Amino acid sequence: MDGLIDKAAPPGEFELIGPSEDGTVNNLLATLNEKDSRLRLQALIAEWLRMENLVVLTGAGTSVSSGGKTMDNLEKAVLKTVRAVEGCPSKVVPIIDDRLATGASKLGFEDWLSYLVNASHIGAADRSPFSGVQWKDGSTPSKDDLLWLITWIGKAIFAECALSLPDTGPSAAAAADIAPHLAFLAKLVARDSNLGRAHLFTLNYDTLFEQALELLGIQYFDGFTGRADARFDPSVYGLDIYYPGEIAEGRVRRFDKFLHLYKLHGSIHWQLRENELRARHPDLGPFKDYRGLAAEDAAGLSAKAKLLGTLAERLEPIGILPTANKFAQTLTMPFAHLFRSLQNRLSAPQTFLLVLGYGFGDDHVTRIIETALMNPSLVMLVVEPNPKCDTIDRIRRYKDLGKRAFVLTPTEALFKTKPFKIATFDDFARSVMPDVQWLDDFLRLRRFEKQIKASADREPDLDGKA
C-alpha cells in the first residue's frame, strides 16, 4: 500500500544534478515525491551550511526581483537611453543603432564594449600613431566621440544599478513576505557561531546586500575603514567582532551576526579621488524615478535621457565596465586583493561554495571556480532557474575536476508552467533554505515598529488638531 501511495504522489519540483555513488552524474531527487524531495534537499543544504568555511558567490540574477536587469536587458536599456541623451555626437548614433539592430547576434555586450574601449584607447593614448578608427559601416568617430560614448554608457549603467531594497510591509509575517536579500542573509548568519565566518562575494554594482545587512543589524567588513569618508584597507578582512562576556568571567564572545562582504567588480558607492579609493553611499531616491520611466516609447525614452543628464553630475564611475578587459583590471588594486581573497577562501579545507544568480559568463571568475574544484574537500552548489541552461552541462563536465559539484534546477515540466519561478534566488532564499527563529523575531519587530509609527502619526498635536 505504501508503495502505491508513493507512486501516486506528485513528483518533486526540483532536480539536484550531481555525482551519485556509482560515479555518474544524475538527478539525486529523481525517486522522491514533492514532500520528500524538499525535505531531502533542505537536509543536504543544512549539512553543507555546517561546513567550516562558507563562501557565497552572487551575480546579476540576485537583483532581478528588486529591479535589476540581466546583461541583455541592461544593454538595451543603456544604449537606448544614451542615444537619446542631448548632445549625443552624430558619429556615435550609427554605432549605437547598429548595435541595437544586431545585438548579440554578432558578439556579446562585453565583447562589444571591449572593442569600444580598445578603439578609444588607440586614439587617446599620448604615444599612439592613430587619430581614430573606422567602423565597418563606414562611421569614423573621433577619440572624443568614443570617450563621450564610453563615459555615458558608464553613467547609464550606474543609474540602472542604483537599486533600492523593497520595503518590508506591516503585514509581513514570513520569509515569503519580505525582500529575498533579507531572508537570505538572516538565514546565512544564523548558522553555528563556532564555525567560520560567512564570506559573501558579489559581482553586482548595486548595494542591495549592504542595505539588507544594515536593516537586519548584521555587522560586516567590506574592505573599507572609516565612516564619513571610508578608505579601502584590505587588512580589515583579517579582523573579527567580539563582545565582552560577563565581567566576572573575564571572557569575550564572538558577535554572531557578522560576515565579510567582497564587491569583486566594484560598487556604485565607490569613488576614486586623488588616486585613493573611497566609499560613500549615494542618495538612491532620485534613481527610483529614473528606473520607473518606460523607455519603450519616444516620450518615455526622452524623459529618461533627460533625467540621466540631470543626474549625471552626481554619477561616479562604476568599478569595472562589463568588458573583456575586466581580467586586466582585476590585476590592479583593490581588485587584485579581492580576487585573491576569493581564491584563498575556495582553497581552504571544508569549504561550501554556494553560487546564486551567476551564469558562468565571466571567464576570470569561472577559472577561479574551476581551479577551486581541485580542492578535495570543497562542495559546490549552483542554483539555476533554467533547466535548459548551459550551466547544467558545465556541472556534468565538472565531475572530472571534482566529485562534489551540484546544480539545483526545476524540473523541465514545472519550468514550462512556472518559468523562472523555481530555483531562483528569491525561491531559494525564501522557501528552500531552512527557516530560522531569528527571522521570525525580526519580522515581529518590524511589525511593532510600523504599528508605533502609525499610532504616532494619528496622535493629535498640542492644539488638539488631528
Helices and strands as residue ranges (DSSP letters): H 2-8, E 14-19, E 25-27, H 34-49, E 53-58, G 60-62, G 64-66, H 71-84, H 93-102, G 103-105, H 109-124, H 143-161, G 175-177, H 180-188, E 198-202, H 208-216, E 219-221, E 224-225, E 230-232, G 234-238, E 242-244, E 252-254, E 258-263, E 270-273, E 276-279, H 285-292, H 298-311, G 312-314, H 326-329, H 335-346, E 351-356, H 363-372, E 378-383, H 390-397, G 398-400, E 405-410, H 412-417, H 425-427, I 428-432, H 437-458
